[in-house]
Structure formats: C-alpha cells, structure tokens
C-alpha cells in the first residue's frame, strides 16, 4: 500500500477532506484495482471484521459494490433492508443501529432518504464510546462521498492509469448537468472537483439549479445572458423551497436529536473561483473535458419543476450533437441509474468512445475497498 495521510474515523462528507487525503484514497484504490485484476481477487485486510450495509433506501450499484468490496477485503457482511426489518414494526433508526452494534459490527455503511441520518448514527456511536466507523452511502440531498470519490478516480485513472492523483484535474473543465437541486452526488462532486483545481460548471433549468448555488459564486461568474432561458429565468424557482434546510453545501445537515454534536468545519471554504453556474447548456459544454449528467430524481419532486421530459431532453439532454461543443476528447459520466433518452441519449450512453458509465461502476468496487480499508485497518 502507498504511504497514507488519513485522519478519518467516519466518512460522512467530503467537505473536511484535505488534498493529501484525496490522493490517499486515489492511490489506495489504484492498489486495490490491481488486486481486482488478479485471478484471486481477495485480500485478508479486514479479516474478522463485520461490515453492516444499512440501506434504508433503494440502491443497486452502491449497495452491491460496498458488499463486494467488503467481501474482497475478507470482512463478514450483514445486509439490512428496511422493508423486511423491524423498522416496519416501529423500531427507531438508532435502535436498529444499536442492534447491529450488539452483533459486533465494526463498520456501518448507511444510506437514507433523509439528510443527517449517517451523522446521527456516527454521533451516537461516538457517544457510546465504541470504535464503530460510519460511512455515508448517500443521505437525502446532502452528500454521497463514495460516489464523488469513484467519479474522481474514474477520471484520474483515465488521464494517468499508473498514478492517479488530484493535480491531474487542475484547470480541466468539467460540466455537471441536470437535477442539481436534488442531487447529493453533485454536492459531493463540487467539494472534490473544486479541491482539485478543476473548473466546475453547473448547468440546469433555474428550477433545478437553486439560488444557494448562485450564492457560492460572484456575479461575474453568472453571465447576464444566461439569466433567462427557462420559465421565468428566476434563480431557484419553486423547487428551492422543497426541503430547503437540506439544500446546502454545508457539511453539517440537521441531525436526529439536539444532543448530537456538529461535525467539524471544513478546512477551507469552497473556492468560488472554480465554480460557475449556467441556466443554459451551451456555455457549460463549450470546450469541456468531461461532462457529468445527473438523473432527474422524479421521486423527490413534489412541485411541477419541468414543462415535460421531452422539452428537458431537447434543452439539457446530452447527445452527440451537443458534445460537438466540447473538446474532441470529451468523456461522459453518469452516476446511475440512467433515464435513457432523458438526461442522455441511449446511443451515447452505450458508446465506449465517449461513455465512462461502466468504468464508473467498475471503479466503485476499488474505491469502496479503499474507504473500508482506510477506516477499518486501525481496528484490528
């Protein structure tokens, strides 16, 4: 394993990651990617430890890759599904976590539809004085750290397969397009990509790109010509009001009980000079090196935010024609699941010349192995 800089007992947000810690994850993931290329894909790094996957929300890629990652590290795994659990009988989330603690769990991987649940469970484990680590696998509209890290790893290994590192993205233009309002993936990627020195351009209709993101950039970084183009052209729109207390780049979302201590503040504020917002697609795509498109999260939309899916695809859907605005070497990413023909054309999604979507899934196992190893290796 490479020399590591690592100071996390829990992984709940990327807001408190240092540059050295990003590189530690990238280099450790590269080591495990090599392991996964062998005939024997298992290492004994977490032998004897128990990893509990507590998913209170549906998942395919994240849940499966965390389970596989734990097994590749020789850990024992416990898988939780809320629909068949005692949650349906009235058990609280914290009591469920304590049940898994009593079974000898060392690492809890948590996904929940409400922001702050992983933080609350981590705080409870700390209050109890136990050495259980919590890894946020996606909480509401707050963050999804492991997805952003695997996106980072996918891009960096494309540029330098032998030595992925954060500095490779300096001054690269990366467009993030789609339902940014509801996206925990976008929030985590903003932390990691701006930390790398990349130029991050957010693009969406005003109803899906809330005002809070505009508050993170200066007026000079929001072109006057872009203030219209969809509906009334107002920043934020109705969607901003939905669950607005969770629509934040803050590393400290609301938690489940008032006694929970806050998370530490980030080591540095978001570098505004690297973040740009657009309410039209073309300026975001112009000369972009990478385009990350996001799923329309219709299950989280309680207001009428779009005229129609067809109109959305015409204006913000990624197609071969629209990619002509980008650099010739442009690559496309999507965290999945994908609504084919809505946020990205089906033929483009399946084209290996442009699409990194399957590479992201593959990267997910190595990156999640790295995270489990880094937070679990000190427990033996």
C-alpha positions in Angstrom: 0.0 0.0 0.0 1.1 3.6 -0.6 2.2 5.9 2.2 -1.1 7.3 3.6 -2.3 10.5 5.0 -5.6 9.7 6.7 -7.4 11.2 9.7 -11.0 10.0 9.4 -12.8 7.7 11.8 -16.0 8.3 9.8 -16.6 9.3 6.2 -19.7 11.5 6.2 -18.8 14.4 3.9 -16.0 15.5 1.6 -16.1 19.0 3.0 -13.4 18.1 5.5 -11.1 16.2 3.2 -7.6 17.5 2.7 -5.8 17.4 -0.6 -3.5 14.7 0.8 -6.4 12.6 1.9 -8.0 12.7 -1.6 -4.7 11.4 -3.0 -4.5 8.7 -0.3 -7.9 7.4 -1.5 -6.9 7.5 -5.1 -3.6 5.7 -4.6 -5.1 3.1 -2.3 -7.9 2.5 -4.8 -5.3 2.0 -7.6 -3.7 -0.7 -5.4 -7.0 -2.5 -5.0 -7.8 -2.1 -8.7 -4.6 -4.1 -9.4 -5.8 -6.7 -6.8 -9.2 -7.0 -8.6 -7.4 -7.7 -11.9 -5.8 -10.9 -10.4 -7.2 -14.4 -10.6 -7.5 -14.4 -6.8 -9.3 -11.2 -6.0 -9.3 -11.4 -2.2 -7.0 -10.0 0.4 -7.2 -10.5 4.2 -7.1 -6.8 5.1 -10.3 -6.8 7.1 -10.5 -10.5 8.1 -12.5 -10.9 11.3 -14.3 -7.6 11.0 -18.0 -7.1 10.3 -19.4 -4.6 7.8 -23.1 -3.9 8.0 -24.8 -2.3 5.0 -27.8 -0.5 6.4 -29.7 0.8 3.4 -33.0 2.5 4.2 -33.4 3.5 0.6 -33.3 1.5 -2.7 -29.9 1.0 -4.3 -28.3 -1.3 -6.8 -24.8 0.0 -7.6 -23.8 1.4 -4.2 -25.1 -1.4 -2.1 -23.8 -4.2 -4.3 -20.3 -2.6 -4.7 -20.0 -2.0 -0.9 -20.9 -5.6 -0.2 -18.5 -6.9 -2.8 -15.8 -4.5 -1.6 -16.2 -5.8 2.0 -16.0 -9.4 0.8 -12.9 -8.8 -1.3 -11.3 -7.5 1.9 -12.3 -10.7 3.7 -14.8 -9.0 6.0 -18.0 -10.6 7.1 -21.1 -8.7 5.8 -24.6 -8.1 7.2 -27.2 -6.7 4.8 -30.2 -4.7 6.0 -33.4 -4.0 4.0 -35.9 -1.7 5.7 -38.9 -3.2 4.1 -38.3 -6.6 5.8 -36.9 -5.2 9.1 -38.3 -4.2 12.5 -38.5 -0.6 11.2 -41.9 -1.7 9.9 -42.9 -2.5 13.4 -41.9 0.8 14.8 -38.2 0.4 15.8 -36.2 3.6 15.6 -33.2 4.1 13.3 -30.8 4.5 16.2 -32.2 1.3 17.9 -31.6 -0.5 14.7 -28.0 0.7 14.6 -27.5 -0.4 18.2 -28.8 -3.8 17.3 -26.1 -4.2 14.7 -23.6 -2.8 17.2 -24.6 -5.5 19.6 -23.8 -8.1 16.9 -20.2 -7.0 16.7 -20.4 -4.6 13.7 -17.1 -2.7 13.1 -18.2 -0.5 10.1 -21.7 0.7 9.3 -22.5 1.8 5.7 -25.6 3.9 5.8 -28.0 5.2 3.2 -31.2 7.1 4.0 -33.6 9.3 2.2 -33.2 12.0 4.9 -30.1 14.1 5.3 -28.3 13.7 8.5 -29.0 10.1 9.4 -25.4 8.8 9.0 -24.2 11.8 11.0 -26.7 11.0 13.8 -25.7 7.3 13.9 -22.0 8.3 13.9 -22.6 10.7 16.8 -24.4 8.0 18.7 -21.6 5.5 18.2 -19.1 8.2 19.4 -21.3 9.0 22.4 -21.3 5.3 23.4 -17.5 5.2 23.2 -17.4 2.3 20.7 -14.9 2.0 17.8 -17.5 1.7 15.1 -17.0 3.7 11.9 -19.8 5.1 9.8 -19.6 5.6 6.1 -22.2 7.7 4.4 -23.6 5.9 1.3 -25.9 8.8 0.4 -28.2 10.8 2.7 -31.1 12.7 1.3 -30.0 15.8 -0.6 -26.8 16.2 1.5 -23.9 14.2 0.2 -22.7 10.9 -1.4 -19.0 10.9 -0.7 -18.1 7.5 -2.2 -19.8 8.3 -5.5 -17.8 11.5 -5.9 -14.6 9.7 -5.0 -15.2 7.0 -7.6 -16.0 9.7 -10.2 -12.7 11.3 -9.3 -10.9 8.0 -9.5 -12.5 7.2 -12.9 -11.4 10.5 -14.4 -7.9 10.4 -12.9 -7.1 6.8 -14.0 -8.2 7.7 -17.5 -5.6 10.5 -17.5 -2.9 8.6 -15.7 -3.7 4.9 -15.1 -0.4 4.3 -13.2 -0.5 7.2 -10.8 -4.0 8.8 -10.3 -3.8 12.0 -8.3 -5.8 15.1 -7.7 -3.4 17.5 -9.5 -4.3 15.8 -12.9 -7.6 17.7 -12.9 -6.1 21.2 -12.4 -7.7 23.6 -14.9 -9.8 20.8 -16.6 -13.3 22.0 -17.4 -16.0 19.7 -16.0 -19.6 20.3 -16.7 -22.3 18.9 -14.3 -25.7 18.9 -15.9 -29.1 18.0 -14.7 -31.1 17.8 -11.5 -28.6 19.6 -9.2 -31.4 20.7 -6.8 -32.0 17.1 -5.6 -28.5 15.7 -6.2 -26.3 14.6 -3.3 -23.8 13.5 -5.9 -23.5 17.0 -7.3 -22.8 18.4 -3.8 -20.1 15.9 -3.1 -18.5 16.4 -6.5 -18.4 20.1 -6.0 -16.2 19.6 -3.0 -13.9 17.1 -4.6 -13.6 18.7 -8.1 -13.1 22.3 -6.9 -10.5 21.0 -4.5 -8.6 19.5 -7.5 -8.4 22.9 -9.2 -10.9 21.9 -11.9 -13.2 24.5 -13.4 -16.7 23.2 -12.4 -19.6 24.4 -14.5 -23.2 23.6 -13.2 -25.9 23.7 -15.8 -29.7 23.2 -15.3 -33.0 24.9 -15.6 -33.5 27.5 -12.9 -36.0 25.3 -11.2 -33.3 22.6 -10.8 -30.3 24.9 -10.0 -31.3 26.7 -6.8 -30.3 30.1 -5.7 -28.0 28.7 -3.0 -25.5 27.6 -5.6 -25.5 31.1 -7.1 -24.7 32.4 -3.7 -21.4 30.5 -3.9 -20.2 32.4 -7.0 -19.7 36.0 -7.8 -21.9 37.9 -10.2 -19.1 37.9 -12.7 -19.3 34.1 -12.9 -23.0 34.1 -13.8 -23.4 35.6 -17.3 -26.2 38.1 -17.7 -27.2 36.4 -21.0 -28.0 33.2 -19.0 -30.5 34.6 -16.6 -33.4 33.6 -18.8 -33.9 30.6 -21.0 -36.4 28.5 -18.9 -39.6 29.6 -17.4 -39.3 33.0 -15.7 -35.5 32.7 -15.6 -35.5 33.2 -11.8 -32.8 31.7 -9.7 -34.0 28.8 -7.7 -37.7 28.6 -8.6 -40.3 26.7 -6.6 -38.0 23.7 -6.2 -35.7 25.7 -4.0 -38.4 25.7 -1.3 -38.6 21.9 -1.1 -36.7 20.6 1.9 -34.7 23.8 1.7 -32.9 23.1 5.0 -31.2 20.2 3.3 -30.3 22.1 0.1 -26.9 23.1 1.3 -23.2 22.6 0.7 -22.7 22.6 4.5 -21.1 19.5 6.0 -23.5 19.7 8.9 -27.1 18.8 8.0 -29.9 18.7 10.5 -29.5 15.6 12.7 -32.0 13.4 14.5 -31.7 14.8 18.0 -30.5 18.0 19.5 -27.8 16.4 21.7 -25.8 15.4 18.6 -22.6 17.4 18.3 -21.9 19.2 15.0 -19.3 18.0 12.5 -16.1 19.9 12.2 -16.0 22.8 9.9 -14.2 22.4 6.5 -10.5 23.1 6.4 -11.1 25.8 3.8 -14.1 27.5 2.2 -15.3 26.4 -1.2 -13.0 28.0 -3.8 -15.6 30.2 -5.6 -13.3 31.0 -8.5 -13.6 27.4 -9.6 -17.4 27.1 -9.6 -19.7 28.6 -12.4 -23.4 28.3 -12.9 -25.4 28.4 -16.1 -29.2 28.2 -16.9 -28.4 27.3 -20.5 -26.4 24.3 -21.5 -24.2 25.6 -24.3 -21.8 27.7 -22.2 -21.3 24.9 -19.8 -20.4 22.4 -22.6 -18.1 24.8 -24.5 -14.6 23.3 -24.5 -15.5 20.9 -21.6 -13.1 18.0 -21.0 -15.7 15.9 -19.1 -19.5 16.1 -18.8 -21.3 14.6 -15.9 -25.0 14.3 -16.4 -27.4 13.7 -13.5 -30.7 11.7 -13.3 -33.9 13.6 -12.9 -35.0 12.5 -9.4 -38.7 12.4 -10.0 -39.3 10.6 -6.7 -38.1 13.7 -4.9 -40.0 16.3 -6.9 -43.1 17.5 -5.1 -43.6 20.6 -7.3 -44.0 20.9 -11.1 -40.4 21.8 -12.0 -40.3 20.9 -15.7 -42.7 21.5 -18.6 -42.1 18.0 -19.9 -39.3 15.3 -20.1 -39.2 15.8 -23.9 -38.5 19.6 -23.5 -35.9 18.9 -20.9 -34.1 16.5 -23.2 -34.2 19.0 -26.0 -32.6 21.7 -23.9 -30.4 19.8 -21.4 -30.2 16.2 -22.6 -26.6 15.2 -23.6 -26.4 14.0 -27.2 -23.7 13.5 -29.8 -24.6 16.8 -31.5 -24.3 18.8 -28.2 -21.0 17.2 -27.4 -19.6 18.9 -30.5 -19.2 22.0 -28.4 -16.8 20.1 -26.1 -13.2 19.2 -26.5 -12.7 16.4 -29.1 -11.5 14.0 -26.3 -14.6 14.7 -24.1 -15.9 11.8 -21.9 -19.3 11.5 -20.4 -20.1 10.3 -16.8 -23.4 9.4 -15.1 -23.8 8.1 -11.5 -26.8 6.0 -12.4 -29.4 4.8 -12.7 -30.0 6.4 -16.1 -33.2 7.6 -17.7 -32.3 6.7 -21.3 -33.4 9.4 -23.7 -34.0 12.0 -21.0 -30.7 13.1 -19.5 -28.5 11.3 -22.1 -29.3 9.7 -25.4 -29.3 5.9 -25.4 -26.7 5.5 -28.2 -24.3 7.9 -26.4 -24.6 6.0 -23.2 -23.5 2.8 -24.8 -20.7 4.2 -26.9 -17.3 3.3 -25.3 -15.6 6.2 -27.3 -17.4 8.7 -25.1 -19.1 6.9 -22.1 -17.3 6.2 -18.8 -20.5 5.0 -17.2 -19.5 1.3 -17.0 -16.0 2.3 -15.9 -17.6 4.2 -13.0 -19.3 1.1 -11.8 -16.0 -0.9 -12.0 -14.2 1.9 -10.2 -16.8 1.8 -7.4 -15.6 -1.5 -6.1 -11.9 -0.4 -5.8 -12.7 2.9 -4.3 -15.1 1.4 -1.7 -12.5 -1.2 -0.9 -10.1 1.7 -0.3 -12.5 3.5 2.0 -13.3 0.4 4.0 -9.6 -0.4 4.3 -8.7 3.1 5.4 -11.3 3.4 8.1 -11.1 -0.3 9.1 -7.3 -1.0 9.1 -6.8 0.5 12.5 -9.4 -1.6 14.2 -7.6 -4.9 14.4 
